[in-house]
Amino acid sequence: MTYQLFPTTPFTRPHAGEPGNFNAPRYAQLSDGRVVAIATQRFRPDPDEPFENHLIAYHFDTGGSFTHSQLLSDNIWSATESNPIALTALADGGFAVAFRPDGSDNLELRSYDESGALAGSHMVSAPRRPPFIANGIERSPESYSGSGGNTLTALEDGGMALTFTGQHAGLLAQYSGAGAVFTQVFDAGAAPVSEPTQIQPWVVSLPFQAHVPDSIYPAGSAALPDGGYVVLLRAGENTPGGAEGSQLNVAAQLFNADGSARGEAFPVASADNHGGDFPYVETLQDGSFVIAWTFAIWGENTHAYWRRYDGEGAPMTEAVQVAPGEGSFDGSSSRPLTTVNPTGDGGFFIVGQRAGDSDARYLQRYDAEGQPIGGLETTLRAFQEDHFNRILGSPIKVFDMGEAGWLQFMATAGANDEGAERVVLNDGFSARMHAPDILGTAGDDLLEATDIGSALFGFDGDDTLIGGAGNDFFVPGPGDDTIIGGGGTNLARFGGEQRDYEILRGPEDTLIVTDLRDEGPNDGTNTLSGIDLLQFSGRFVPLETVGVDELELDIALRGAVTDAQGEALDDVTLTFAPAEDGWDAPATETGPDGAFDMIVAKGLAGTLSANRAFDPDADGRPTANDALEVLRMAVGLDPSFGPAQAQNFIAADVNGDGQITATDALDVLRAAVGIASETGPRWVFMDADTDWDGLGLSRTDTAVETGIRIAPQDSDLDIAMTGILLGNMAEVA
């Protein structure tokens, strides 16, 4: 069984209606639970004017609703996915960004308080490279900051740490350019509290060499519980965090709260499971941190891995492959396509791009112990969304919004076909809320939703999932589960395709959904009530949502009732008595033509019985001749009209004791003269297709079964019934 996110709102673009592209979005959750997203708006104010680049923040409240946008700067260098704006949420409820203003060679660090007001700014400069000799001349070129990857991390004391690149240009035929990496600590107002710490020596850049074995490249950073921080690196083969045989390896280095290093960088991955793709790091609730990355094996799938370290940097796990054998992840050497997303229960999500399908994303959830919750799920398929049809190569982030649910962000583009005219969507980002969830265990669980819409996951065991007042989502797992919807519109989700299940009505307005799969996962037999929608999806098949009221769950029992002489009988009450307990017994009556039509649940066995009150005026009162015919049969003679047929034997046994005697003749005679009797004339009904001769009836054995036994049916059934009036000894048609 898989774990998934269930949308509760449509995708929205907070920048909808604004001109241009909104590039390289990044996201952070503030200390009070709100979320801020930033993006670089690149547009031309006028077709004849040059592009402008604005840095804009988009604010979302604790319920995941977009509230307002905020212009942070109207004059920045254009950000790209390979060199995005750095963003972090500060401990005091504010946030900070680091970017390069247009025309500047250096980064600007800005901090904003919890209200969004500017709290401080600082131009970050990289230390000069120590003097060196080139062509016999001592050189000391001016350096600049932030031309490569930069990462920003909030610290426990309210400040932040900025890790950035420093570079200087080369001089034609004199010396080559070179680069280094620095980290520096700032307070909440963006004022420096330490000098830059160099974490990589200056390395000369060589023409046409993308990655230098002696270089490291900052890829991310995360806070440590003791006030320090960890910097995530892509380390060249010759550096402390590098790995022999790996051009770039995932590595990490720990720093104290003052920016000083705690030791050298250490490898996280190895040449066996990393080939240079961009990694990602996040801190979990317990202060440990998780690093995720992808690795492509030649001729095989691209695997996603993660590794966990405690707050002091000691490894808690080896490299863990995400869902081995279940999916292939895409990687990138310029941007993180696989992200770590902490959850409020101490666990985390791994979200990544599906290999070979840039418009689909995988999601795998883990608990606080690092154990997978459910299986790998394709959480999003762009072609199924009305809002957009392309997901851009950019990190997807999922934020835990507590009781409100999950807020998901991603970069999107494409075309919006919702309105009368087709609207092309430029590059930007979209946001959507998802239901909060309640997770079961491997045992038998009782889970109840909150008053707002919730997603309930039964997992293994025979579980009972109970909805609340909102729109709820139910996911049964292996086992026989009971699902009870509450108020709102409720959905039950099953793995596989609809054809993998038998869906039948159950007693007391329930729905019985049985998994028919012999191989692989099996969701058992589930009893549903109060469910409006069923959803089916395998990993590689389209999502299918079906309304319960659209399902063909019933069949019609239709036909006609005639008497033994072939005449239509009206006012006959037909009742279907289900073979199982708990079902209502539907009933209907025949019209003047004897026809009837009744709806019963598909697949339900039962008995169709019929009843008609004896009406002497309409049906005719028996006569002395009828009594005489019964008496003849009682003594072993044929009726006056010839050999008796089965219907005559049945009609002659008026008292229903299974034989024909003089007592039956007396009962008919009493009815003929109008004397009441407990065993007077009455109607009995049988299947018109009865093999009458095969019944083998005689004057000493007239016992028969009335009504019709109906086996489970999956389509409409046409039937006919014959009514026999006891005491009426007319010749059978």
C-alpha positions in Angstrom: 0.0 0.0 0.0 1.3 3.5 -0.8 1.2 6.7 1.1 0.1 9.8 -0.8 -0.9 13.4 -0.4 -4.6 14.2 -1.0 -5.3 17.7 -2.5 -7.9 19.8 -0.7 -7.4 22.9 -2.9 -6.7 23.5 -6.6 -3.2 24.6 -7.7 -2.8 28.3 -7.6 -0.1 30.7 -8.8 0.4 33.6 -6.4 1.9 35.6 -9.2 -1.0 35.0 -11.6 -1.6 37.9 -13.9 1.9 39.4 -13.5 4.1 39.7 -16.6 7.2 37.6 -17.3 8.8 34.5 -15.9 9.2 33.8 -12.2 12.4 31.9 -12.1 14.2 29.7 -9.5 11.6 29.7 -6.8 12.7 28.8 -3.3 10.7 28.2 -0.1 11.1 28.4 3.7 8.8 27.8 6.6 8.9 30.5 9.3 9.1 29.8 13.0 5.4 30.5 13.5 4.3 28.1 10.8 3.8 30.5 8.0 5.6 30.0 4.7 7.5 32.4 2.4 8.3 31.7 -1.2 10.7 33.8 -3.3 11.2 34.0 -7.1 12.9 36.3 -9.5 10.5 38.0 -11.9 12.1 38.6 -15.2 10.2 40.7 -17.6 10.2 43.7 -20.0 8.2 46.7 -18.9 8.0 47.6 -22.5 8.9 45.5 -25.6 11.6 48.0 -26.5 13.1 48.2 -23.1 15.7 45.8 -21.5 14.7 43.0 -19.1 14.2 43.9 -15.5 14.7 41.4 -12.6 12.7 41.8 -9.5 13.0 39.7 -6.3 9.6 39.1 -4.9 8.4 37.3 -1.7 5.1 35.5 -1.5 3.6 35.0 1.9 1.3 32.1 3.0 -0.5 31.9 6.3 -0.5 28.9 8.7 -3.5 27.5 6.9 -1.5 27.4 3.6 -3.5 30.3 2.0 -1.7 32.9 0.0 -2.0 36.3 1.7 0.2 38.9 -0.1 3.3 39.5 -2.2 6.2 41.7 -1.3 8.8 43.4 -3.5 12.2 42.8 -2.0 14.3 44.3 -4.7 13.7 45.8 -8.1 17.3 45.6 -9.2 19.0 42.1 -9.1 20.9 39.8 -11.3 18.7 37.2 -12.9 18.6 34.1 -10.7 18.8 30.7 -12.3 18.3 27.2 -11.0 22.1 26.6 -11.0 22.6 29.8 -9.0 19.3 30.6 -7.2 18.7 33.2 -4.5 19.6 31.9 -1.1 16.7 31.9 1.5 16.3 30.9 5.1 13.7 31.3 7.9 15.1 33.0 11.0 14.5 32.0 14.6 12.6 35.3 15.4 9.9 34.7 12.8 11.5 36.6 10.0 13.5 35.5 7.0 16.7 36.4 5.1 17.8 36.3 1.5 21.2 36.6 -0.2 21.4 37.8 -3.8 23.5 39.9 -6.2 22.2 43.3 -7.0 22.3 44.3 -10.6 25.7 45.9 -11.4 27.3 44.6 -8.2 30.2 42.1 -8.0 29.1 41.0 -4.5 26.3 39.4 -2.7 23.9 41.4 -0.6 22.5 39.8 2.5 19.1 41.1 3.8 17.0 40.1 6.7 13.4 40.8 7.3 11.5 40.7 10.6 8.3 38.7 11.3 6.2 41.5 9.8 8.2 41.5 6.6 9.9 44.8 7.4 13.6 45.1 6.4 15.7 44.5 9.5 19.1 45.0 8.1 21.4 44.4 5.1 25.1 43.9 4.4 27.2 43.7 1.3 29.2 40.5 1.5 32.8 40.6 0.2 35.1 37.7 -0.4 38.6 37.9 1.0 41.3 38.5 -1.6 43.4 35.7 -2.7 46.8 35.8 -1.1 49.4 37.4 -3.3 50.9 34.9 -5.9 53.5 35.1 -8.6 52.4 35.0 -12.2 54.8 35.7 -15.1 57.3 36.9 -12.6 55.0 39.5 -11.1 53.3 39.4 -7.7 49.5 39.4 -8.2 46.7 40.1 -5.8 43.5 40.6 -7.9 40.3 41.9 -6.5 37.8 39.1 -5.6 34.1 39.1 -5.7 31.4 37.0 -4.0 28.5 34.9 -4.9 29.0 34.0 -8.5 28.5 30.3 -7.8 26.3 28.4 -5.5 25.4 30.1 -2.2 23.6 28.7 0.8 22.0 30.4 3.8 21.1 28.8 7.1 19.4 30.1 10.2 21.1 29.4 13.5 19.7 28.5 16.9 20.8 31.9 18.4 18.7 33.8 15.9 21.5 34.6 13.5 22.5 33.0 10.2 25.4 31.5 8.4 26.1 32.3 4.7 28.3 29.9 2.7 29.4 31.5 -0.6 31.9 31.3 -3.3 34.7 33.8 -3.9 36.3 34.3 -7.2 38.6 36.5 -9.1 38.9 36.8 -12.9 41.9 35.9 -15.0 44.0 38.3 -17.0 44.5 37.3 -20.6 47.9 35.6 -21.0 48.9 36.7 -17.5 47.1 34.4 -15.1 43.9 32.3 -14.8 40.9 33.0 -12.7 40.5 31.1 -9.4 37.8 30.4 -6.9 37.4 29.5 -3.2 34.6 28.8 -0.8 33.9 30.7 2.4 31.4 30.6 5.3 30.5 33.5 7.6 28.1 34.1 10.5 25.7 37.1 10.8 23.2 38.2 13.4 19.5 38.5 12.8 20.0 42.0 11.4 22.5 40.8 8.8 25.5 42.3 10.6 28.6 40.1 10.5 29.6 38.5 13.8 32.6 36.6 12.4 35.1 37.0 9.6 34.8 34.7 6.6 36.2 31.2 7.2 37.8 29.8 4.1 36.8 26.1 3.7 38.5 25.5 0.3 41.9 26.8 -0.9 42.0 29.0 -3.9 41.8 26.7 -7.0 42.7 27.9 -10.4 40.0 27.5 -13.0 41.2 25.7 -16.1 39.6 26.2 -19.6 37.0 23.6 -20.6 37.2 21.8 -17.3 33.8 21.8 -15.6 34.9 20.3 -12.3 38.3 20.6 -10.8 39.4 17.6 -8.7 40.7 20.0 -6.0 37.5 22.0 -5.8 34.4 21.8 -3.7 31.0 23.3 -4.4 28.5 24.3 -1.7 25.1 22.6 -2.3 23.2 23.4 0.9 23.3 23.8 4.6 21.3 23.1 7.7 21.3 24.0 11.4 22.5 21.9 14.2 20.8 21.8 17.7 23.9 23.1 19.5 24.0 26.3 17.5 26.3 25.2 14.8 25.6 24.1 11.2 26.5 21.6 8.6 27.4 22.6 5.0 26.6 20.2 2.2 29.3 20.0 -0.5 30.0 18.4 -3.8 33.6 17.5 -3.2 36.3 17.0 -5.9 38.3 13.7 -5.9 41.4 15.3 -4.3 39.5 17.1 -1.4 38.9 15.7 2.1 35.3 14.8 1.3 36.0 13.4 -2.1 36.0 9.8 -3.2 38.4 8.1 -5.5 36.8 7.3 -8.8 34.0 9.9 -8.3 34.4 13.2 -10.1 32.3 14.9 -7.5 31.1 13.3 -4.3 28.5 14.2 -1.7 30.3 15.4 1.4 29.6 17.5 4.4 31.5 19.7 6.9 30.5 20.8 10.4 30.9 24.4 11.7 30.5 26.0 15.1 28.2 28.9 15.8 31.0 31.3 15.3 31.7 29.9 11.8 34.9 28.0 12.7 35.3 24.5 11.3 34.9 21.5 13.6 37.1 19.4 11.3 37.6 18.6 7.7 34.9 17.7 5.3 33.8 14.0 5.3 32.3 11.9 2.5 28.6 11.1 2.7 28.4 9.0 -0.4 31.0 7.0 -2.2 32.0 6.3 -5.8 29.7 3.3 -5.7 26.6 5.4 -5.1 27.3 8.9 -6.3 28.4 10.4 -9.6 28.1 14.2 -9.2 24.3 14.9 -9.0 23.1 17.7 -6.8 22.4 16.7 -3.2 20.0 18.2 -0.6 20.0 18.5 3.2 17.5 19.3 5.9 17.4 19.2 9.7 14.7 17.0 11.4 12.8 17.7 14.6 15.2 15.8 16.8 18.2 17.8 15.6 19.5 15.1 13.3 20.0 15.9 9.6 19.3 13.9 6.4 21.1 14.2 3.1 19.6 12.9 -0.1 21.1 12.5 -3.6 20.7 10.5 -6.8 23.1 8.2 -8.6 22.8 6.9 -12.2 24.3 3.4 -12.8 25.2 2.9 -16.4 22.6 0.7 -18.0 20.4 0.7 -14.9 17.9 2.9 -13.2 18.9 6.1 -11.4 18.6 5.5 -7.7 17.8 7.9 -4.9 19.6 7.6 -1.6 19.6 9.2 1.8 21.8 9.1 4.8 21.1 10.4 8.3 23.4 11.9 10.9 22.9 12.9 14.5 23.2 16.5 15.7 27.0 16.0 16.2 27.6 14.7 12.8 27.9 11.0 13.7 26.3 8.7 11.0 23.0 7.1 12.2 22.7 5.0 8.9 24.6 3.9 5.9 23.3 5.1 2.5 19.7 4.0 2.2 18.2 3.5 -1.2 14.7 4.9 -1.7 12.2 2.1 -2.6 14.7 -0.4 -4.1 13.4 -1.8 -7.4 10.3 0.4 -7.5 11.3 3.4 -9.4 13.9 5.4 -11.3 14.8 8.9 -10.2 16.2 11.8 -12.4 19.2 13.6 -11.2 20.9 16.9 -12.2 24.4 18.2 -11.8 23.2 21.8 -11.5 20.1 21.7 -9.2 18.6 19.5 -6.6 15.7 17.4 -8.1 15.4 15.2 -5.0 14.6 16.9 -1.8 14.2 16.1 2.0 11.0 17.5 3.6 10.8 17.2 7.4 7.5 16.2 9.0 6.1 17.3 12.4 6.2 13.7 13.7 10.0 13.6 13.4 10.0 11.8 10.0 10.5 13.1 6.5 9.5 12.9 2.9 11.9 12.2 0.0 10.4 13.8 -3.2 12.1 13.4 -6.5 11.6 13.6 -10.3 10.7 10.4 -12.1 13.3 9.3 -14.6 12.1 9.5 -18.2 9.1 11.6 -17.2 10.0 15.2 -16.3 6.3 15.9 -15.5 5.9 13.3 -12.8 7.2 13.3 -9.2 7.8 10.5 -6.7 7.1 10.7 -3.0 8.3 8.4 -0.3 7.5 9.0 3.4 9.6 7.8 6.3 8.8 7.8 10.0 11.0 9.2 12.8 13.0 5.9 12.9 13.7 6.1 9.1 11.3 3.3 8.3 9.2 3.7 5.1 5.6 4.5 5.5 3.8 2.8 2.6 5.5 2.4 -0.7 6.7 4.8 -3.4 4.0 6.9 -4.9 3.8 9.0 -8.0 2.5 12.0 -6.1 1.9 14.2 -9.2 1.4 13.8 -12.9 1.3 17.1 -14.8 -0.8 15.8 -17.6 -3.6 15.2 -15.1 -3.7 18.8 -13.9 -5.9 21.4 -15.4 -3.8 24.2 -14.0 -0.6 23.4 -15.9 1.0 20.7 -18.0 4.7 20.9 -17.3 6.7 20.7 -14.1 10.0 22.5 -14.3 13.3 21.1 -13.2 13.3 22.7 -9.7 13.0 21.4 -6.2 9.5 20.4 -5.0 9.0 21.2 -1.3 6.3 20.0 1.1 5.7 21.8 4.4 3.9 20.3 7.4 1.2 22.9 8.3 0.0 20.9 11.3 -3.7 20.5 11.6 -4.2 22.4 8.3 -2.4 19.7 6.3 0.5 19.8 3.8 1.5 22.7 1.6 3.3 21.7 -1.6 5.2 24.0 -4.0 6.7 23.3 -7.4 7.9 25.2 -10.5 5.4 24.9 -13.3 4.7 26.1 -16.8 2.6 25.1 -19.8 -0.9 26.0 -20.9 -4.1 26.6 -18.9 -7.2 25.4 -20.7 -9.7 26.1 -17.9 -11.3 29.1 -19.5 -12.8 29.8 -22.9 -9.4 30.8 -24.3 -6.2 28.9 -24.1 -3.8 30.8 -21.8 -0.1 30.1 -22.0 1.6 30.0 -18.6 5.1 31.3 -18.4 7.7 29.8 -16.1 6.5 30.2 -12.5 5.5 28.2 -9.5 2.3 26.8 -8.1 1.1 25.9 -4.6 -1.6 23.5 -3.3 -2.8 22.3 0.1 -3.3 18.7 1.0 -5.3 17.1 3.8 -3.6 16.3 7.2 -3.3 12.6 7.8 -3.8 10.1 10.5 -1.6 7.0 10.2 -2.4 3.5 11.4 0.0 0.7 12.4 0.6 -2.8 11.3 -2.1 -4.0 13.7 -5.8 -3.5 13.9 -6.5 0.2 14.3 -9.4 2.5 15.1 -8.8 5.8 13.4 -11.1 8.8 13.6 -10.9 12.0 11.5 -10.9 15.5 12.9 -13.6 18.0 12.2 -11.7 19.2 9.1 -11.0 17.0 6.2 -8.4 14.3 7.0 -6.6 11.5 5.2 -6.8 8.2 7.2 -4.3 5.4 6.3 -5.1 2.0 7.7 -2.0 0.1 6.6 -1.9 -3.6 7.7 -4.5 -5.2 9.9 -8.3 -5.2 10.0 -8.9 -1.5 10.6 -11.8 0.8 11.3 -11.6 4.2 9.7 -14.2 6.8 10.8 -14.7 10.1 9.1 -15.5 13.5 10.6 -17.5 16.5 9.6 -15.2 17.5 6.7 -14.2 15.9 3.3 -12.2 12.9 4.3 -9.9 10.5 2.4 -9.6 6.9 3.4 -6.8 4.5 2.3 -7.3 0.9 3.5 -4.4 -1.4 3.5 -3.9 -5.2 3.5 -6.6 -6.7 5.7 -10.4 -6.4 5.9 -11.2 -2.8 6.8 -14.4 -1.0 7.7 -14.7 2.6 6.4 -17.4 4.9 7.7 -17.7 8.3 6.1 -18.9 11.3 8.0 -20.4 14.6 6.9 -18.8 16.1 3.6 -17.7 14.4 0.4 -15.7 11.3 1.2 -13.2 9.4 -1.0 -11.8 5.9 -0.6 -8.5 5.2 -2.4 -7.4 1.8 -3.6 -4.2 0.6 -5.3 -4.3 -0.8 -8.8 -7.1 -0.4 -11.3 -10.9 -0.6 -10.9 -10.9 -3.9 -12.8 -8.8 -5.4 -10.0 -11.8 -5.1 -7.6 -15.2 -6.6 -7.2 -17.6 -3.8 -6.1 -20.9 -4.8 -4.7 -23.6 -3.3 -2.5 -23.6 -4.6 1.0 -26.4 -4.7 3.7 -27.5 -1.5 5.5 -26.4 0.8 2.7 -22.8 -0.4 2.6 -20.5 -1.0 -0.2 -18.3 -4.1 -0.4 -15.0 -3.6 -2.2 -12.9 -6.8 -2.6 -9.4 -6.9 -4.1 -9.2 -9.7 -6.6 -5.5 -9.6 -7.3 -3.7 -12.9 -6.7 -0.2 -11.4 -7.0 1.4 -8.4 -5.4 -0.4 -6.2 -2.9 -3.9 -7.0 -1.9 -6.3 -4.7 0.0 -8.6 -7.5 1.2 -12.4 -7.1 1.5 -13.5 -3.7 2.7 -16.9 -2.6 3.9 -17.7 1.1 3.1 -20.5 3.3 4.2 -21.0 7.0 3.6 -18.4 7.1 0.7 -19.1 9.2 -2.3 -16.0 8.6 -4.5 -13.7 5.7 -5.2 -10.2 6.3 -6.5 -7.9 3.8 -8.2 -4.3 4.1 -9.3 -1.3 2.0 -9.9 2.1 3.7 -10.2 2.1 3.5 -14.0 -1.7 3.9 -14.8 -3.7 7.0 -14.8 -5.6 8.1 -11.7 -9.3 7.1 -12.0 -11.9 8.6 -9.7 -15.4 7.2 -9.9 -18.6 8.4 -8.2 -20.3 5.7 -6.2 -23.6 6.9 -7.7 -22.1 6.2 -11.2 -21.3 2.6 -10.4 -23.5 -0.2 -11.8 -24.2 -1.8 -8.5 -27.8 -3.0 -9.1 -29.7 -5.3 -11.4 -33.3 -5.4 -12.4 -35.6 -8.4 -11.7 -38.3 -8.0 -14.1 -41.1 -10.2 -15.6 -44.8 -11.0 -15.3 -47.1 -13.1 -13.1 -49.9 -15.2 -14.6 -52.3 -17.7 -13.2 -52.3 -21.4 -14.1 -54.6 -20.6 -17.0 -52.1 -18.0 -18.4 -54.1 -14.9 -17.5 -52.2 -11.9 -16.1 -52.5 -11.3 -12.4 -52.5 -7.8 -11.0 -52.1 -6.7 -7.4 -49.5 -9.4 -6.7 -46.9 -8.3 -4.2 -43.4 -9.6 -4.9 -40.8 -9.5 -2.2 -37.1 -10.3 -2.6 -35.7 -11.8 0.6 -31.8 -11.6 0.6 -30.0 -14.8 1.8 -27.7 -12.7 4.0 -28.8 -11.0 7.2 -28.9 -7.3 7.5 -30.5 -6.5 4.1 -33.8 -4.8 3.5 -36.3 -6.8 1.5 -37.4 -4.8 -1.5 -41.0 -5.3 -2.7 -43.1 -4.3 -5.7 -46.6 -5.0 -7.2 -47.8 -6.1 -10.5 -49.9 -3.9 -12.7 -52.9 -4.7 -14.8 -50.7 -6.6 -17.3 -49.1 -8.7 -14.6 -45.7 -7.1 -15.1 -43.3 -6.2 -12.4 -39.8 -4.6 -12.2 -37.7 -4.7 -9.1 -34.1 -3.4 -8.3 -31.8 -5.5 -6.2 -28.1 -5.4 -5.5 -25.8 -7.0 -8.0 -24.3 -10.3 -6.7 -26.9 -10.7 -4.0 -28.6 -14.1 -3.6 -32.1 -14.5 -2.2 -35.6 -15.7 -2.7 -38.3 -14.0 -4.7 -41.7 -14.7 -3.2 -45.2 -13.5 -4.2 -48.4 -12.9 -2.5 -51.9 -12.0 -3.5 -55.0 -11.7 -1.3 -57.9 -13.9 -2.3 -60.8 -11.8 -3.5 -63.9 -13.9 -4.2 -65.4 -11.2 -6.4 -62.3 -10.9 -8.6 -61.0 -14.4 -8.4 -64.3 -16.3 -8.3 -65.6 -18.4 -5.4 -65.0 -22.2 -5.5 -68.0 -24.3 -6.4 -69.4 -27.6 -5.4 -67.9 -29.0 -8.6 -64.4 -27.9 -7.4 -65.0 -29.7 -4.1 -66.1 -32.8 -6.1 -62.9 -32.7 -8.2 -60.8 -32.6 -5.1 -62.7 -35.5 -3.6 -62.2 -37.6 -6.8 -58.4 -36.9 -6.6 -58.4 -37.8 -2.9 -59.8 -41.3 -3.6 -57.3 -41.8 -6.5 -59.6 -40.9 -9.4 -58.8 -38.4 -12.2 -60.6 -35.1 -12.3 -63.6 -35.0 -14.7 -61.5 -33.1 -17.3 -58.8 -35.9 -17.5 -55.5 -36.7 -15.8 -54.4 -34.3 -13.2 -51.4 -32.1 -13.8 -48.9 -30.9 -11.2 -50.8 -27.6 -10.8 -54.0 -29.5 -10.1 -52.3 -31.5 -7.3 -51.1 -28.3 -5.8 -54.5 -26.6 -6.1 -56.3 -29.6 -4.5 -54.1 -29.6 -1.3 -56.0 -26.7 0.2 -54.9 -27.1 3.8 -51.3 -27.5 2.7 -50.5 -30.7 4.6 -48.7 -32.3 1.6 -51.5 -34.7 0.6 -55.0 -34.6 -0.9 -57.7 -35.9 1.4 -61.5 -35.5 2.0 -60.6 -32.7 4.4 -59.4 -30.6 1.5 -62.6 -31.3 -0.4 -64.6 -30.2 2.7 -62.6 -27.0 2.9 -63.4 -26.2 -0.7 -67.1 -27.0 -0.1 -67.2 -24.7 2.9 -65.7 -21.9 0.8 -68.3 -22.6 -1.9 -71.2 -22.0 0.5 -69.5 -19.0 2.1 -68.4 -20.6 5.4 -65.1 -19.2 6.7 -62.2 -21.5 7.2 -58.6 -21.2 8.3 -57.5 -23.1 5.3 -59.7 -21.6 2.6 -58.7 -20.6 -0.9 -55.5 -18.7 -1.2 -52.8 -18.0 -3.8 -49.4 -19.7 -4.0 -46.7 -18.7 -6.6 -43.9 -20.7 -8.3 -41.4 -20.2 -11.0 -43.2 -20.3 -14.3 -40.3 -22.3 -15.8 -40.8 -25.1 -13.3 -40.5 -28.6 -14.7 -44.0 -29.5 -13.6 -43.8 -33.1 -14.7 -40.5 -33.5 -13.0 -42.0 -32.6 -9.6 -43.5 -36.1 -9.5 -46.6 -35.0 -7.5 -49.3 -37.4 -6.4 -52.3 -37.4 -4.1 -50.0 -38.5 -1.3 -47.2 -36.1 -2.0 -48.0 -32.5 -3.0 -45.3 -30.7 -1.1 -43.6 -28.0 -3.3 -41.3 -25.1 -2.7 -43.0 -21.8 -3.5 -41.1 -18.7 -4.7 -37.9 -18.6 -6.7 -34.4 -19.0 -5.4 -32.2 -16.5 -7.2 -28.4 -17.0 -7.3 -26.0 -14.0 -7.3 -26.4 -12.1 -10.6 -24.2 -9.6 -12.4 -26.8 -8.5 -14.9 -30.5 -8.0 -15.2 -32.7 -11.1 -14.9 -36.0 -11.8 -16.6 -38.3 -14.1 -14.7 -41.9 -15.2 -14.8 -44.1 -16.6 -12.0 -47.2 -18.7 -12.1 -49.9 -18.2 -9.5 -52.0 -21.2 -8.4 -55.3 -20.5 -6.5 -55.8 -23.3 -4.0 -59.3 -24.8 -4.4 -59.6 -23.7 -8.0 -59.8 -27.0 -9.9 -60.0 -25.6 -13.4 -58.1 -27.3 -16.2 -54.5 -26.0 -16.6 -53.9 -24.1 -19.8 
